[in-house]
Amino acid sequence: MMTYPALVSGTLLRRHKRFLADVRLDSGEDVVAHCPNTGSMKAVNVPGCRVWLSSSDNPKRKLAWTWEWIALPQPEGGTALASVHTGRANRWVESAITAGDIPPLSGYQTLKREVKVGEARLDFRLDDPEKGAAYVEVKQVTLKEADGHGYFPDSVSARGTKHLATLAALAQQGERAVLLFCVAHEGIADVAPAAHIDATYAAALSDAVQAGVEVLAYGVTVTWQQSVPIAARLTRALPVRV
């Protein structure tokens, strides 16, 4: 489980210059927050929605605020929380593996981050004297389309396709290779490759599965306290439609 410091709520006014977001805090103050997301943020960049920011008192930072969460209206009613901070995904996954919340990846003795394999870097390598090694690449999913399904990627991803080729090569060499979709949107119940956005990635994922790459998806569950998100944990095993 990953816990958050005290988050401050407000309303999203706009995202601009890719890494900036204008937010009106509940106090009425307008602030500029860092937007830690390099993707298109399709379907999660929705002005007028409620958002939560973390703050930092580091004097070396240009911006004190960081955009963490957004509450998105759902077609079936109510809202679903989604994380816009792509840097949180690996921390959630590492915490979940360590806690045994992802059974297919349990039982390994050691975990190493940012492992270089050929010309690529994969997020984790798990090792165990009996099980051997498992290479794991994590992708955060926040895109929920109008059909109600979750998809990855939300824009053309040459880097994602490169990672799939690396995983496929490992699987063909007899290594355990795993693609893990970290679903950072409480309203997503399954995941599929976004062929309508990046047909090359979708084809590469199909090839990777045929080569022996395992594909898993786990969804985030958020703990609240007094209307503020205070912790997040990957607890929901979700189906993948490959």
C-alpha positions as CSV (number, residue, x, y, z in Angstrom):
1,M,0.0,0.0,0.0
2,M,1.2,3.5,-0.8
3,T,0.1,6.3,1.5
4,Y,-0.1,9.9,0.6
5,P,0.7,13.0,2.6
6,A,-2.3,15.4,3.2
7,L,-3.8,16.1,-0.3
8,V,-5.6,19.3,-1.1
9,S,-8.7,19.4,-3.3
10,G,-9.8,21.8,-6.0
11,T,-11.2,22.0,-9.5
12,L,-9.2,21.5,-12.7
13,L,-9.3,24.6,-14.9
14,R,-7.0,23.4,-17.7
15,R,-3.8,21.4,-18.6
16,H,-1.3,23.4,-20.7
17,K,2.2,23.2,-22.0
18,R,2.0,19.5,-21.3
19,F,3.4,19.6,-17.8
20,L,1.3,22.3,-16.2
21,A,-2.2,22.3,-14.8
22,D,-4.2,25.3,-13.6
23,V,-6.3,24.4,-10.5
24,R,-8.7,26.4,-8.4
25,L,-8.3,25.2,-4.8
26,D,-11.4,24.9,-2.6
27,S,-10.1,27.9,-0.8
28,G,-10.6,29.9,-4.0
29,E,-6.9,30.3,-4.7
30,D,-5.7,29.6,-8.2
31,V,-2.5,27.7,-8.4
32,V,-0.3,26.1,-11.1
33,A,0.5,22.4,-10.5
34,H,3.1,20.1,-12.1
35,C,1.4,17.6,-14.3
36,P,3.5,14.4,-14.0
37,N,2.2,12.7,-17.1
38,T,3.9,12.7,-20.6
39,G,0.9,11.0,-22.3
40,S,-2.1,12.4,-24.1
41,M,-4.2,12.0,-20.9
42,K,-7.1,11.2,-23.2
43,A,-10.3,10.9,-21.1
44,V,-8.6,12.1,-17.8
45,N,-7.9,15.7,-18.8
46,V,-11.4,17.0,-18.1
47,P,-11.7,20.6,-16.9
48,G,-14.3,21.2,-14.3
49,C,-13.6,17.9,-12.5
50,R,-12.6,17.6,-8.9
51,V,-8.8,17.0,-8.4
52,W,-6.4,16.4,-5.6
53,L,-2.9,17.9,-5.3
54,S,0.1,17.0,-3.2
55,S,2.4,19.8,-2.0
56,S,6.2,20.2,-1.4
57,D,8.1,22.7,0.6
58,N,11.4,22.0,-1.3
59,P,12.7,25.4,-2.2
60,K,14.5,24.0,-5.3
61,R,11.2,23.1,-6.9
62,K,9.7,25.5,-9.4
63,L,6.2,24.4,-8.5
64,A,5.0,23.5,-5.0
65,W,2.0,21.6,-6.2
66,T,1.7,18.2,-8.0
67,W,-1.5,16.9,-9.6
68,E,-2.2,13.4,-8.2
69,W,-5.9,12.4,-8.8
70,I,-9.0,13.4,-10.7
71,A,-12.6,12.3,-10.1
72,L,-14.2,11.4,-13.5
73,P,-18.0,11.2,-14.1
74,Q,-19.1,7.8,-15.2
75,P,-21.9,7.0,-17.6
76,E,-23.5,4.7,-15.1
77,G,-23.6,7.5,-12.6
78,G,-21.2,8.8,-9.9
79,T,-17.5,9.3,-10.3
80,A,-14.4,7.1,-10.5
81,L,-11.0,8.2,-9.2
82,A,-8.1,8.1,-11.6
83,S,-4.4,8.8,-11.0
84,V,-2.7,11.2,-13.4
85,H,0.8,10.7,-11.8
86,T,2.5,8.0,-13.9
87,G,5.4,7.9,-11.5
88,R,3.2,6.3,-8.9
89,A,2.5,3.1,-10.9
90,N,5.9,1.4,-10.3
91,R,5.7,2.1,-6.6
92,W,2.2,0.6,-6.4
93,V,3.4,-2.5,-8.3
94,E,6.5,-2.9,-6.1
95,S,4.5,-2.6,-3.0
96,A,1.9,-5.1,-4.2
97,I,4.5,-7.6,-5.2
98,T,6.2,-7.3,-1.8
99,A,2.9,-7.7,0.0
100,G,1.9,-10.7,-2.1
101,D,-1.1,-8.9,-3.6
102,I,-0.2,-10.1,-7.1
103,P,-0.2,-14.0,-6.7
104,P,1.4,-14.7,-10.1
105,L,4.4,-12.7,-9.0
106,S,4.7,-13.9,-5.5
107,G,7.4,-16.2,-4.0
108,Y,10.5,-14.4,-5.3
109,Q,13.3,-13.5,-2.9
110,T,14.7,-10.4,-4.5
111,L,13.5,-7.5,-6.6
112,K,15.7,-5.2,-8.8
113,R,14.4,-2.0,-10.4
114,E,15.3,-0.6,-13.8
115,V,17.0,-3.6,-15.4
116,K,18.8,-3.1,-18.6
117,V,18.1,-5.8,-21.2
118,G,19.7,-5.2,-24.5
119,E,19.0,-1.6,-25.6
120,A,15.9,-1.4,-23.4
121,R,15.2,-1.0,-19.7
122,L,12.5,-3.0,-18.0
123,D,10.9,-2.0,-14.7
124,F,11.7,-5.0,-12.6
125,R,13.6,-8.2,-12.4
126,L,12.5,-10.8,-9.8
127,D,14.8,-13.6,-8.7
128,D,14.6,-16.7,-6.7
129,P,16.9,-19.8,-6.5
130,E,14.1,-22.1,-7.3
131,K,11.8,-20.1,-9.6
132,G,14.6,-18.4,-11.5
133,A,14.1,-14.9,-12.9
134,A,11.0,-13.0,-14.0
135,Y,11.2,-9.7,-16.0
136,V,8.3,-7.4,-15.5
137,E,7.4,-4.3,-17.5
138,V,4.7,-2.0,-16.0
139,K,2.2,0.2,-18.0
140,Q,-0.2,2.5,-16.4
141,V,-3.8,2.4,-17.8
142,T,-6.2,5.3,-17.3
143,L,-8.1,5.4,-20.7
144,K,-11.7,4.3,-20.4
145,E,-13.5,4.7,-23.7
146,A,-17.1,5.3,-24.4
147,D,-17.7,1.5,-24.8
148,G,-16.9,1.1,-21.1
149,H,-13.6,-0.8,-21.5
150,G,-10.1,0.2,-20.5
151,Y,-7.3,0.5,-23.2
152,F,-3.6,1.0,-23.5
153,P,-1.9,3.1,-24.9
154,D,-3.8,6.4,-25.0
155,S,-1.5,7.7,-27.8
156,V,1.0,6.1,-30.2
157,S,3.7,4.5,-28.1
158,A,6.9,3.5,-30.0
159,R,8.6,3.0,-26.6
160,G,5.8,0.6,-25.5
161,T,6.2,-1.4,-28.7
162,K,10.0,-1.6,-28.1
163,H,9.4,-3.0,-24.6
164,L,7.1,-5.7,-26.0
165,A,9.8,-6.7,-28.4
166,T,12.2,-7.0,-25.5
167,L,9.8,-9.1,-23.5
168,A,9.1,-11.3,-26.5
169,A,12.8,-11.9,-27.1
170,L,13.2,-12.9,-23.4
171,A,10.3,-15.3,-23.6
172,Q,11.7,-16.9,-26.7
173,Q,15.0,-17.5,-24.8
174,G,13.1,-19.4,-22.1
175,E,12.9,-16.5,-19.6
176,R,9.8,-15.6,-17.8
177,A,8.6,-12.2,-19.2
178,V,5.5,-10.4,-17.9
179,L,3.7,-7.3,-19.0
180,L,1.7,-5.8,-16.1
181,F,-1.1,-3.3,-16.7
182,C,-1.4,-1.1,-13.7
183,V,-4.9,0.1,-13.9
184,A,-5.0,3.5,-12.2
185,H,-8.7,4.1,-12.8
186,E,-11.3,2.7,-10.4
187,G,-13.9,2.7,-13.1
188,I,-12.0,0.3,-15.4
189,A,-12.9,-3.4,-15.2
190,D,-10.8,-4.9,-18.0
191,V,-8.0,-3.9,-20.4
192,A,-7.3,-4.4,-24.1
193,P,-4.7,-3.0,-26.5
194,A,-5.9,0.2,-28.1
195,A,-5.8,-0.9,-31.7
196,H,-7.9,2.1,-32.7
197,I,-5.1,4.4,-31.4
198,D,-1.9,2.4,-32.0
199,A,-2.4,-0.6,-34.3
200,T,1.3,-1.3,-34.3
201,Y,1.3,-1.7,-30.5
202,A,-1.7,-4.0,-30.6
203,A,-0.1,-6.2,-33.2
204,A,3.1,-6.3,-31.2
205,L,1.2,-7.4,-28.1
206,S,-0.4,-10.2,-30.0
207,D,3.0,-11.3,-31.2
208,A,4.4,-11.1,-27.7
209,V,1.7,-13.3,-26.3
210,Q,2.3,-15.9,-29.0
211,A,6.0,-15.8,-28.0
212,G,5.1,-16.6,-24.4
213,V,4.9,-13.3,-22.7
214,E,2.4,-13.3,-19.8
215,V,0.0,-10.3,-19.6
216,L,-1.6,-9.4,-16.2
217,A,-3.8,-6.5,-15.2
218,Y,-4.4,-5.2,-11.6
219,G,-6.5,-2.3,-10.6
220,V,-6.1,0.3,-7.9
221,T,-8.3,0.5,-4.8
222,V,-8.2,3.8,-3.0
223,T,-8.7,4.4,0.7
224,W,-10.4,7.6,1.7
225,Q,-10.5,9.6,4.9
226,Q,-12.8,12.6,5.3
227,S,-13.3,12.9,1.5
228,V,-9.5,12.8,0.8
229,P,-7.6,9.9,-0.8
230,I,-5.0,8.8,1.7
231,A,-3.7,5.5,0.3
232,A,-3.7,3.3,-2.9
233,R,-3.2,-0.4,-3.3
234,L,-3.4,-2.8,-6.2
235,T,-5.9,-5.4,-5.2
236,R,-8.2,-6.0,-8.2
237,A,-7.1,-8.7,-10.7
238,L,-8.7,-7.7,-14.0
239,P,-9.2,-9.6,-17.3
240,V,-7.1,-8.7,-20.3
241,R,-8.7,-8.9,-23.7
242,V,-5.8,-9.6,-26.1
